[in-house]
Amino acid sequence: MAAGDAATPLLVLETTYQYHEGCPACAVERSKAVNPGIPYMRFFHIWIIILVSSNGRALAFTHPHAISLL
């Protein structure tokens, strides 16, 4: 076994994708290729949307005197 054999990868993945305009899956794959990390900003945006769109009355039921507040 030669020294050069240990450095060669056993599995070579092809990373050539064909992106099509207007394809939602292609847009996601393209954004993952550009930003390979964890999408914390996208998680933050979803959290803000859920927080803003939550029903205020649902939050009132967590209060002990919720019936008298409504």
C-alpha angles and dihedrals in degrees: 000000000000124000091243093060094067092057095053114094118242095214123040115192119205111227099188110123128179109225119203124202114249095017110129093203091051090052090053092048091048092051090048090051092050096043108030096176132087111293098235093158091056090050089051092051092050091048091052092049092050092046094050095044096048116115115257092214091058088058091048091060090066089067116090092231096043095131093059092047093059 
